[in-house]
Amino acid sequence: MSENLAWDHTMINVLDIDSQIRRFADLGIDFVRGGSHKVWGTQNALGYFGLNYIELISVGDRQTAWSFPRKNASAVYDATHDYQEGVERINTIAIRTHDIESTHQRLKKAGIPVGDVVDGRRLDESGHEIRWSIFFVNDTINGLPYPFFLEWPGTDQTREEQLVQQGLIVDHPAGNLRVKRVIFEVPDVLATAEVWSLITGSDAESIEHDGAIVHLCDRELVFRTGPANHITSLEFTGAGESLAGKSFGIGESSLNFL
């Protein structure tokens, strides 16, 4: 696929960013404050595992956070409403494309209710503006959040070099960590996996215990039967001795270190 899709990052909704940064630090995992999204009233912290990263998102400006619609901002809207309800959990994943217009048109033609392609921006902790192109999906998959899609300026190699120079991609004390798979718990495994197959352009495969898997480059989207209708966990490889075999809970979700 010319779009060259990849799992860019995972959004996790949290109530207190700084306390979560400290919790991760106690595990030997480094997160840094990312800055704020003025248009949404949200703020974030980022933990990188190569180019793939985790975004901890929370509310910074309540008035702004409560004032925008879900259309064209579905994942961020869901984050602000989880905050209102005191809920912490994995939200959804972002998929990186190298041709956002082609991805947008392909999904639109396939009947996916895509929103508009817009310029995303946030101010980092030094006040510098970081920009990207982004679009959300204005619906759910029978209640399950869709992913959202973005395109960063430049090549992956250039961006990775910049993030290393900025001290954002680092060697974590806990090991050479890598996000390997995400676990979805859904009522209808095959139907849900087929939608994600359409989104990613990768075939859905049946696995043991009535599950299914969709590959996204060298990472895995795993679907299992259950009532949550949400992402329930992330699985990491590369954990050192202090972390291997352990789980780390954030509200309704868990991070599992293999």
Backbone as a ProteinNet text record, in pm:
[ID]
protein_1_A
[PRIMARY]
MSENLAWDHTMINVLDIDSQIRRFADLGIDFVRGGSHKVWGTQNALGYFGLNYIELISVGDRQTAWSFPRKNASAVYDATHDYQEGVERINTIAIRTHDIESTHQRLKKAGIPVGDVVDGRRLDESGHEIRWSIFFVNDTINGLPYPFFLEWPGTDQTREEQLVQQGLIVDHPAGNLRVKRVIFEVPDVLATAEVWSLITGSDAESIEHDGAIVHLCDRELVFRTGPANHITSLEFTGAGESLAGKSFGIGESSLNFL
[TERTIARY]
84.8	0	88.6	68.7	155.4	147.4	40.3	25.6	127.7	180.4	282.5	233.8	122.9	61.1	143.8	142.9	212.4	136.8	153.3	95.6	182.4	128.6	206.1	211.7	95.1	95.1	-37.9	-39	-156.2	-195.2	-321	-370.9	-429.7	-386.4	-440.1	-497.2	-623.2	-691	-657.8	-606.6	-570.6	-626.1	-636.2	-688.8	-579.3	-459.9	-348.9	-220.8	-174.9	-58.6	66	91.2	216.4	225.4	113.4	117.7	144.6	92.6	119.5	264.9	321.3	463.3	548.6	513.2	589.2	571.4	450.5	426.9	511.4	515.5	597.7	745.8	788.6	929	968.9	878.5	906.9	928.7	872.9	892.5	1017.5	1078.5	1194	1157.2	1042.4	995.2	982.4	1048.5	1056.8	945.6	870.7	773.7	811.5	779.8	802.5	674.9	657.5	545.9	556	444.7	444.9	397.4	306.9	254.2	103	43.2	-101.5	-158.5	-284.2	-361.6	-462	-432	-514.4	-656.7	-672.5	-804.7	-898.2	-841.8	-923	-917.9	-827.5	-815	-752.5	-673.2	-611.4	-460.8	-399.8	-255.3	-207.9	-76.6	-31.7	109.4	145.8	282.8	311.1	438.6	475.5	586.2	571.1	675.2	704.3	828.9	864.4	932.2	897.5	958	996.6	1103.6	1127.8	1028.2	986.5	887.3	748.9	721	593.4	595.6	487.2	487.7	351	349.3	225.1	201.5	78.8	37	-59.1	-18.3	-108.4	-179.6	-311.1	-386	-482	-492.3	-580	-631.4	-712.4	-771.7	-688	-661	-589.2	-678.3	-762.5	-854.6	-996.7	-1063.7	-1194.4	-1297.4	-1296.4	-1395.6	-1385	-1261.7	-1241.5	-1270.5	-1228.1	-1243.5	-1389.9	-1478.8	-1619.6	-1697	-1630.6	-1704.5	-1699.2	-1624.4	-1615.8	-1694.1	-1745.9	-1823.9	-1734.9	-1793.9	-1718.1	-1679.4	-1758.5	-1728	-1591.9	-1508.1	-1373.4	-1276.7	-1313.2	-1222.2	-1258.7	-1302.2	-1366.5	-1281	-1154.5	-1071.6	-1045.5	-1025.2	-1000.6	-1129.2	-1239.7	-1369.9	-1391.7	-1363.9	-1379.7	-1289.1	-1167.7	-1075.1	-1129.5	-1184.5	-1235.8	-1358.8	-1439.6	-1559.1	-1524.2	-1422.1	-1373	-1324	-1255.2	-1206.3	-1324.2	-1428.7	-1546.5	-1606	-1600.3	-1662.2	-1565.2	-1441.5	-1343.2	-1290.2	-1290	-1249.5	-1108.4	-1022.8	-890.4	-885.7	-835.7	-827.3	-755.9	-716.5	-665.4	-780.4	-753.2	-855.4	-862.1	-766.3	-756.9	-614.8	-588.8	-455.8	-460.7	-346.9	-329.9	-249.2	-291.8	-222.5	-153.2	-24.4	55.5	49.7	30.6	31.8	130.7	184.9	274.3	203	71.5	-9	-150.2	-170.3	-296.2	-415.4	-396	-507.4	-550.5	-455.9	-489.6	-560.4	-510.8	-576.1	-718	-734.2	-865.9	-962.7	-919.1	-1005.9	-1038.7	-940.5	-964.7	-1070.3	-1057.7	-1153.4	-1291	-1293	-1420.2	-1493.7	-1422	-1482	-1530.3	-1464.4	-1503.2	-1621.1	-1669.9	-1785	-1752.8	-1625.4	-1587.5	-1620.7	-1693.3	-1737.9	-1625.8	-1530.4	-1414	-1451.3	-1380.3	-1393.3	-1300.6	-1287.5	-1203.9	-1056.2	-971.8	-827.3	-795.5	-732.5	-701.9	-556.7	-508.6	-376.7	-387.2	-310.7	-302.3	-186.3	-196.6	-87.9	-95.4	18.7	26.8	151.4	151.2	268.5	341.6	472.7	548	579.7	649.9	675.7	762.9	832.8	915.4	841.5	715.1	637	652	724.8	740.8	619.2	576.5	461.1	502.2	432.9	454.5	330.1	350.5	238.3	237.6	119.7	100.1	-33.6	-65.3	-197	-271.7	-404.2	-478.6	-622.9	-683.6	-829.4	-878.9	-999.7	-1066.5	-1180.3	-1243.4	-1360.3	-1480.4	-1587.9	-1701.6	-1806.7	-1762.5	-1857.2	-1780	-1843.9	-1777.5	-1806.3	-1734.2	-1759.6	-1851.2	-1980.9	-2078.4	-2039.4	-1993.6	-1957	-1808.4	-1729.6	-1584.3	-1523.4	-1438.7	-1376.3	-1292.8	-1303.2	-1214.5	-1075.5	-974	-845.8	-858.3	-756.3	-747.9	-617.1	-600.8	-493.9	-417.3	-285	-206	-85.7	-32.2	88.8	181.6	305.8	407.2	489.5	542.8	630.4	758.6	811.5	939.1	929.2	1044.8	1051.5	1056.4	1028.9	1040.4	1182.9	1280.9	1420.5	1457.7	1417.3	1446.6	1377.8	1252.4	1178.8	1240.4	1280.3	1342.3	1472.7	1553.4	1678	1650.2	1548.5	1512.2	1467.1	1387.4	1337.4	1450	1548.2	1665.6	1743.3	1765.8	1839.3	1768	1633.7	1555.3	1547.3	1603.1	1599.5	1464.8	1383.3	1251.9	1255.7	1330.2	1355.5	1480.5	1462.6	1571.2	1577.5	1684	1694	1628.8	1520.8	1450.9	1527	1538.4	1603.6	1540.5	1410.3	1340.7	1372.6	1442.6	1477.3	1450.9	1478.7	1457.5	1311.4	1224.4	1081.2	1026.4	927.9	863.9	717.8	627.2	485.8	462.2	424.9	412	268.7	172.6	34.2	-63.4	-182.7	-292.8	-407.3	-474.5	-581.8	-715.6	-805	-941.6	-1034.6	-1123.5	-1227.2	-1359.2	-1418.5	-1536.4	-1641.1	-1769.8	-1874.9	-1870.4	-1835.2	-1833.8	-1693.7	-1613.1	-1472.5	-1454.6	-1520.3	-1494.9	-1540.8	-1657.7	-1707.7	-1617.4	-1571.6	-1484.1	-1348.5	-1292.9	-1163	-1170.3	-1282.8	-1297.4	-1294.8	-1352.7	-1346.6	-1201.7	-1129.6	-989	-903.9	-942.5	-874.7	-892.7	-1014	-1041.1	-960.3	-955.4	-883.7	-735.4	-676.5	-531.5	-484.5	-576.3	-536.9	-467.2	-482.8	-421.1	-529.5	-514.1	-616.2	-631.1	-754.2	-781.2	-765.9	-696.3	-673.2	-736.3	-797.9	-852.9	-739.9	-753	-656.7	-733.1	-658.4	-719.9	-815.4	-908.2	-1005.9	-1097.1	-1138.3	-1235.2	-1187.7	-1058.3	-1003	-966.6	-917.9	-871.4	-756	-674.2	-558.1	-544.9	-509.8	-478.4	-338.1	-250.6	-113.4	-103.6	-32.9	-4.7	146.4	207.3	352.7	394.4	487.2	532.8	466.8	354.9	280.7	145.2	76.6	-43	-161.9	-276.4	-404.6	-482.5	-506.1	-566.8	-707.7	-803.4	-943.7	-990.5	-1046.3	-1095.3	-1238	-1311.8	-1452.2	-1466.3	-1551.9	-1577.3	-1668.8	-1717.8	-1818.3	-1763.5	-1633.3	-1580	-1603.3	-1595.6	-1607.8	-1508.6	-1385.1	-1281.4	-1144.9	-1040.7	-906	-891.7	-839.1	-821.6	-675.5	-582.3	-442.4	-346.3	-223.5	-109.2	-8.5	63.1	167.7	301.2	403	536.8	633	729.5	843.8	965.9	1074.6	1201	1219.5	1127.7	1140.4	1260.2	1330.8	1440.2	1390.9	1485.2	1451.2	1357.6	1371.3	1290.2	1144	1115.3	979.3	915.7	995.5	943.3	842.7	730.6	627.3	530.3	546.1	460.3	355.1	249.2	143.3	130.5	88.2	75.3	-63.6	-147.1	-284	-302	-379.7	-427.1	-578.2	-646	-790.9	-840.6	-917.8	-980.6	-889.6	-767	-676.1	-548.6	-472.9	-345.3	-237.9	-114.9	4.2	80.3	105.1	165.8	304.6	403.5	544.3	588.8	617.9	647.1	794.2
-119.5	0	124.9	213.4	329.9	426.3	415.6	504.5	470.6	347.7	305.1	325.1	261.1	279.7	215.6	279.2	226.6	271.2	193.2	228.8	339.7	459	574.7	586.4	589.6	598.8	553.1	539.2	497.1	608.8	647.2	751.9	687.9	734.4	686.1	805.3	795.9	902.8	892.6	1001.2	1001.4	1126.7	1120.9	1234.3	1328.5	1275.6	1356.5	1312.9	1394.7	1358.2	1342.1	1435.9	1431.6	1309	1268.3	1148.7	1024.6	1020.7	906.6	906.8	1023.8	1032.5	971.5	1004.1	951.1	800.2	750.6	606	533.3	585.5	523.4	531.8	645.1	660.3	555.5	523.4	420.7	283.7	263.7	138.7	141.1	260.3	273.4	311.6	379	421.7	573.5	636.7	783.1	845.2	933.3	1018.1	1163.9	1248.3	1392.2	1466.3	1581.6	1667.6	1704.8	1689.7	1720.8	1860.5	1913.9	2048.2	2046.8	2142.5	2160.9	2178.8	2133.3	2154.9	2265.5	2387.1	2501.5	2489.9	2431.5	2425.4	2331	2234.4	2137.1	2152.6	2233	2247.6	2127.2	2050.2	1930.3	1948.2	1860.6	1859.9	1715.4	1695.7	1557.2	1538.6	1411.8	1368.9	1253.3	1238.4	1142.1	1050.2	922.6	824.3	748.7	759	702.8	566.4	478.5	346.2	332.4	402.8	427.1	532.1	521.8	618.2	593.6	471.9	441.4	495.9	559.5	619.3	610.1	640.3	650.5	796.8	840.5	975.2	966.5	1022.5	1039.1	1172.2	1171.2	1293.4	1323.8	1452.6	1496.5	1636.5	1690.2	1822.4	1928.9	2038.5	2151.6	2273	2298.7	2413.4	2358.1	2352.6	2286.4	2356.6	2486.4	2559	2522.6	2519.3	2482.3	2334.1	2249.7	2105.1	2062.4	2138.4	2099.7	2163	2238.9	2322.3	2277	2172.3	2132.9	2003.6	1983.3	1863.1	1743.5	1625.4	1504.6	1500.5	1560.7	1561.9	1624.5	1555.9	1601.1	1605.7	1542.1	1537.1	1421.4	1308.4	1203.6	1152	1118.5	1061.3	1162.2	1288.3	1391.6	1419.5	1423.7	1440.3	1328.6	1204.4	1090.9	1106.2	1159.9	1180.2	1282.2	1392.2	1495.2	1446.5	1364.3	1314.5	1203.5	1124.2	1031.9	1110	1220.9	1304.5	1353.8	1401	1448.6	1339.8	1216.3	1104.9	1033	1083.2	1024.4	889.8	868.3	740.1	750.1	653.1	640.7	509.2	513.7	392	424.2	316.4	332.3	379.4	480.5	541.3	471.9	496.6	433.9	448.9	402.6	418.4	516.5	578.5	664.3	588.6	598	532.6	639	618.5	712.3	673.8	772.6	751.8	848.6	809.4	898.6	968.1	946.8	1015.8	1030	1130.9	1140.3	1162.7	1232.6	1254.6	1122.6	1038.1	908.4	819.5	819.1	740.3	788.6	919.2	979.7	941.5	952.2	921.2	772.4	687.2	542.6	503.3	554.2	519.2	578.4	698.3	760.6	678.8	634.2	551.3	417.5	368.7	240.7	255.5	377.1	399.1	430.3	450.9	489.8	638.3	676.2	815.6	908.3	932	1012.5	1159.2	1226.5	1370.5	1441.5	1571.3	1652.8	1636.1	1647.5	1655.4	1798.6	1812.5	1945.6	1949.1	2068.8	2085.8	2070.4	1974.9	1961.8	2043.3	2088.8	2166.9	2164.2	2170.8	2189.4	2269.8	2331.9	2403.6	2314.3	2292.9	2212.4	2294.5	2234.3	2300.7	2424.7	2436.9	2555.5	2660	2631.8	2726.3	2713.1	2608.6	2586.9	2513.7	2554.2	2492	2367.3	2256.7	2130.9	2106.1	2072.4	2062.9	1928.5	1888.8	1766.2	1777.6	1683.5	1673.7	1556.7	1571.4	1472.1	1465.4	1346.8	1337.3	1227.1	1248	1153.9	1085.7	989.4	921.8	956.3	1003.2	1060.5	957.6	847.4	744.3	643.6	532.2	420.8	293.5	187.6	55.9	-18.6	6.9	-52	-24	98.4	140.4	142.1	70.9	68.8	189.5	268.5	383	341.6	419.3	403.8	455.5	419.4	489.7	627.1	709.2	830.9	826.2	918.8	910	1041.3	1030.9	1153.3	1134.7	1247	1249.3	1354.7	1313.5	1404.7	1459.8	1580.1	1632.2	1548.4	1534.6	1467.4	1316.4	1252.1	1106.3	1052.1	922.5	858.8	869.9	849.5	854.9	992.7	1096.5	1233	1264.4	1221.7	1248.5	1174.6	1050.1	973.8	1039.9	1084.7	1154.3	1280.2	1354.1	1476	1444.9	1339.9	1303.6	1255.1	1187	1147	1270.2	1363.8	1486.8	1568.8	1564.7	1639.3	1569.3	1449.8	1374.7	1311.1	1291.6	1231.1	1079.6	1033.2	890.2	859	780.9	754	603.9	563.1	427.3	424.6	350.3	343.4	253.1	292.6	205.5	66.2	55.7	-72.1	-169.4	-124.1	-215.5	-156.7	-235	-194.8	-221.6	-139.9	-164.8	-134.9	-216.4	-200.3	-241.7	-157	-193.5	-292	-414.3	-521.5	-542.6	-539.2	-566.3	-492	-471.7	-411.3	-511.6	-522	-619	-546.4	-583.3	-531.8	-639.3	-601.6	-693.3	-645.7	-727.5	-684.5	-794.9	-758.4	-861.1	-945.2	-884.5	-955.3	-947.1	-1049	-1046.8	-1035.9	-1121.3	-1126.1	-999.8	-948.1	-827.4	-708	-698.3	-587.3	-598.3	-718.9	-739.4	-708.7	-737.3	-708.4	-557.8	-478.8	-332.9	-285.2	-336.8	-297.9	-349.9	-462.6	-512.6	-415.3	-365.1	-266.5	-139.7	-94.8	27.9	15.3	-97	-112.7	-172.8	-234.8	-304	-435.8	-491.2	-618	-719	-842.4	-944.5	-976.3	-1004.6	-1052.3	-1203.1	-1254.3	-1397.1	-1446.8	-1563.4	-1624.9	-1681.6	-1670	-1729.8	-1809.1	-1874.9	-1963.7	-1888	-1965.3	-1913.5	-1808.9	-1832.6	-1747.1	-1602.9	-1583.8	-1450.6	-1425.4	-1304.1	-1267.2	-1170.1	-1161.4	-1073.7	-1002.6	-875	-795.5	-741.7	-761.3	-714	-571.1	-487.8	-351.8	-335.8	-353.1	-368.6	-487	-466.6	-578.1	-577.6	-508.9	-507.1	-573.4	-600.4	-684.1	-618.1	-623.9	-582.4	-710.2	-741.8	-869.4	-843.5	-921.2	-906	-1031.6	-1012.5	-1124	-1096	-1201.2	-1186.7	-1138.2	-1037.2	-986.5	-866.1	-823.2	-717.1	-574.6	-555.5	-419.7	-330.9	-387	-311.7	-194.8	-227.5	-125.6	-194.5	-115.1	-166.8	-193	-308.5	-340.4	-344.8	-368.4	-375.9	-355.2	-315.6	-312.3	-414.4	-477.8	-572.2	-524.7	-527.7	-482	-599.2	-593.7	-683.1	-604	-674.4	-609.7	-563.6	-600.9	-557.5	-623.6	-546.2	-600.3	-682.9	-735.6	-827.9	-765.1	-635.5	-570.5	-557.3	-564.1	-538.4	-657.8	-749.1	-861.3	-942.5	-974.2	-1053.6	-975.3	-844.4	-761.1	-689.2	-644.6	-564.5	-433.5	-331.4	-195.8	-145.8	-118.8	-79.1	71.6	115.3	253.8	246.5	267.9	260.3	126.7	128.8	9.2	-70.7	-23.7	-85.1	-132.1	-215.7	-261.9	-257.7	-239.9	-250.7	-372.9	-468.6	-595.5	-606.5	-640.6	-644.4	-789.4	-834.1	-975.7	-1006.4
0	0	0	-100	-115.8	1.7	77.6	194.3	302.4	299.2	395.1	538.3	571.7	703.1	814	930.7	1048.2	1173.3	1278.6	1409.5	1468	1471.4	1514.4	1666.5	1730.5	1876.5	1934	2064.8	2139.9	2235.8	2232.5	2321.6	2447.2	2563.7	2691.6	2767.9	2805.8	2878.3	3027.3	3084.4	3226.3	3293.6	3425.5	3502	3547.4	3576.4	3626.4	3556.9	3464.8	3384.1	3469.5	3558.7	3634.9	3724.7	3783.3	3867.9	3783.2	3661.8	3574.3	3526.5	3500	3464.4	3575.9	3699.8	3814.6	3826.6	3802.2	3808.6	3705.4	3583.2	3480.1	3516.4	3571.7	3610.2	3714.1	3804.5	3904.9	3841.2	3722.1	3648.8	3561.5	3548.6	3460.7	3318.4	3302.7	3171	3171.2	3076.3	3073.5	2989	3051.1	2981.4	3004.2	2907.3	2921.9	2883.7	2941	2904.7	2757.1	2684.7	2542.5	2511.1	2594.7	2570.8	2568.9	2497	2500.3	2360.9	2345	2222.5	2254.7	2212.6	2250.1	2196.8	2076.2	2014.6	2088.9	2162.4	2234.4	2386.4	2436.7	2580.7	2648.5	2573.3	2628.7	2643	2720	2740.3	2737.8	2713.6	2703.6	2755	2768.5	2794.6	2701	2662.3	2559.5	2608.5	2578.6	2605.1	2477.3	2428.1	2297.5	2309.8	2214.2	2201.9	2054.6	2014.6	1873.7	1826.4	1700.8	1651.2	1709.9	1750.1	1813	1956	1997.4	2131.7	2196.8	2325.1	2401.5	2433.8	2411.7	2448.5	2566.7	2680	2793.5	2773.2	2764.1	2735.4	2849.2	2882	2988.7	2955.3	3042.9	3021.9	3090.9	3019.4	3076.3	3092.9	2994.2	2994.4	2986	3098.4	3102.8	3014.9	3013.4	2934.3	2786.4	2735.5	2595.1	2573.8	2667.7	2652.2	2646.5	2709.8	2710.5	2594.6	2508.4	2413.9	2268.4	2234.8	2094.1	2070.3	1947.5	1916.5	1885.7	1883.6	1851.1	1703.5	1616.9	1474	1449.2	1372.6	1337.2	1455.1	1566.5	1682.6	1774.2	1718.9	1798.3	1913.2	1888.6	1994.7	2105.6	2069.2	2169.8	2247.8	2178.9	2245.2	2346.6	2306.1	2398.5	2520.8	2498.7	2610.7	2709.6	2658.6	2749.5	2825.1	2762.2	2830.6	2929.2	2901.3	3003.7	3125.3	3100.5	3211.1	3295.8	3229.5	3301.9	3390.6	3342.8	3413.9	3507.8	3516.2	3605.7	3558.5	3426.2	3368.8	3311.1	3344.8	3284.9	3208.1	3083.7	3002.4	2871.3	2802.5	2667.3	2579.1	2498	2414.7	2279.1	2193.1	2062.3	2012.4	1890.1	1832.8	1716.6	1690.1	1573.4	1469.4	1344.5	1233.8	1149.4	1128.5	1049.2	902.2	817.2	673.4	610.6	496.2	423	307.8	298.1	196.8	252.9	333.7	408.3	315.8	205.8	113.5	49.4	12.2	-45.7	56.1	179.5	285.2	308.3	313.2	336	224.6	99.7	-12.8	-19.4	9.7	7.2	109.1	231.5	335.6	307.3	253.2	218.7	113.7	10.4	-94.4	-39.4	65.8	126.4	222.6	239.8	326.2	470.9	502.4	638.3	656.2	761.9	779	827.3	739.3	774.7	792.1	882	896.7	800.7	818.5	730.8	764.7	663.2	686.5	729.4	845.3	898.6	946.8	973.1	1032.6	1183.6	1239.4	1383.9	1435.6	1560.2	1617.3	1769.2	1830	1975	2005.9	2121.9	2170.7	2268.7	2247.7	2342.5	2466.2	2560.4	2688	2673.3	2560.1	2534.1	2452	2419.4	2342.2	2191.9	2146.1	2002.9	1947.4	1828.7	1766.6	1688.2	1713.7	1642.6	1558.6	1430.2	1337.6	1265.1	1222.2	1147.5	1075.1	986.9	923.8	986.7	1001.7	1078.1	1030.9	1041.7	1032.1	1124.9	1173.4	1262.2	1185.8	1249.7	1192.6	1279.7	1215.7	1288.7	1327.4	1384.3	1426.2	1510.7	1541.2	1607.9	1528.8	1559.3	1499	1595.6	1583.4	1677.2	1821.7	1847.6	1982.6	2009.9	1929.6	1946.7	1875.4	1941.9	1874.5	1753.5	1648.1	1533.1	1569.5	1491	1501.2	1435.6	1453.1	1372.6	1294.7	1200.8	1102.2	1095.6	1083.3	1074.4	983.6	940.5	859.8	916.9	945.6	995.7	879.5	892.4	786.8	776.1	654.4	633.8	638.4	633.1	634.1	776.8	791.3	922.9	976	889.2	932.7	985	912.6	956.2	1088.1	1099.4	1222.7	1340.8	1320.2	1429.4	1473.2	1378.2	1412.4	1492.7	1455.3	1528.3	1670.3	1686.3	1818.9	1910	1851.5	1929.6	1973.3	1881.9	1913.8	2020.4	2018.3	2116	2251.6	2260.6	2385.6	2414.4	2311	2329.5	2307.9	2209.2	2196.8	2277.8	2383.6	2478.2	2507.2	2572.2	2624.5	2762	2775.7	2903.9	3000.1	3126.4	3224.7	3232.9	3200.7	3213.6	3101.1	2996.8	2888.8	2751.4	2650.9	2511.6	2475.6	2530.2	2521.1	2382.1	2344	2214.3	2228.7	2183.6	2184.2	2071.1	2105.4	2005.2	1959.7	2055.3	2016.4	2106.2	2051.3	2124.9	2126.7	2240.9	2258.3	2263.9	2173.1	2171.4	2225.6	2314.6	2361.6	2301.9	2213.6	2137.8	2133.8	2119.8	2114.1	1986.8	1873.3	1744.9	1685.8	1712.3	1674	1522.9	1447.1	1304	1233.7	1269.1	1204.6	1234.5	1358.7	1396.4	1329.2	1327.6	1263.4	1114	1050.1	907.8	881.2	969.7	953.8	964.4	1062.4	1077.9	963	905.1	786.5	670.1	654.2	550.4	573.6	696.9	731.4	699	738.4	729	596.9	522.8	400.9	426.6	547.5	585.2	618.4	573.5	595.9	744.7	784.2	919.9	924.1	1025.7	1039.5	1169.1	1162	1282.6	1366.9	1499.6	1591.4	1696.8	1784.2	1881.6	1973.6	2033	2129.7	2066.2	1941.9	1872.6	1857.8	1843.2	1824.5	1679.5	1654.5	1520.8	1536.2	1431.6	1435.1	1300.8	1307.9	1189.2	1208.9	1111.5	1121.5	1067.6	1138.1	1093.2	1094.5	976.9	964.9	1052.2	1145.6	1228.9	1366.8	1377.9	1504.6	1484.5	1595.9	1588.3	1656.5	1587.6	1643.4	1670.3	1796.4	1835	1888.2	1838	1876.1	1947.6	2066.4	2146.6	2191.3	2215	2252.2	2396.2	2415.9	2550.4	2545.8	2661.6	2667	2667.6	2685.3	2704.3	2583	2462.1	2336.9	2334.8	2370.2	2383.1	2382.2	2362.6	2387.7	2536.5	2570.9	2712.8	2755.8	2660.5	2703.9	2587.4	2624	2533.9	2583.1	2489.6	2527	2471.3	2557.4	2523.4	2520.3	2431.9	2437.2	2482.1	2515.3	2545.8	2689.4	2779.3	2918.1	2984.9	3066	3143.5	3260.8	3336.7	3445.3	3548.1	3573.3	3676.6	3637	3507.1	3459.4	3388.5	3338.8	3260.5	3342.1	3279	3343	3428.5	3433.2	3517.8	3434.6	3503.1	3442.1	3516.7	3444.1	3498.2	3461.4	3560	3532.9	3525.5	3427.6	3422.3	3409.9	3522	3523.1	3474	3365.3	3311.7	3218.9	3195.7	3098.7	3167.1	3095	3149.7	3042.4	3088.1	3004.6	3054	2966.1	3003.7	2941.3	3023.8	2979.9	2972.2	2852.5	2827.5	2850
[MASK]
++++++++++++++++++++++++++++++++++++++++++++++++++++++++++++++++++++++++++++++++++++++++++++++++++++++++++++++++++++++++++++++++++++++++++++++++++++++++++++++++++++++++++++++++++++++++++++++++++++++++++++++++++++++++++++++++++++++++++++++++++++++++++++++++++

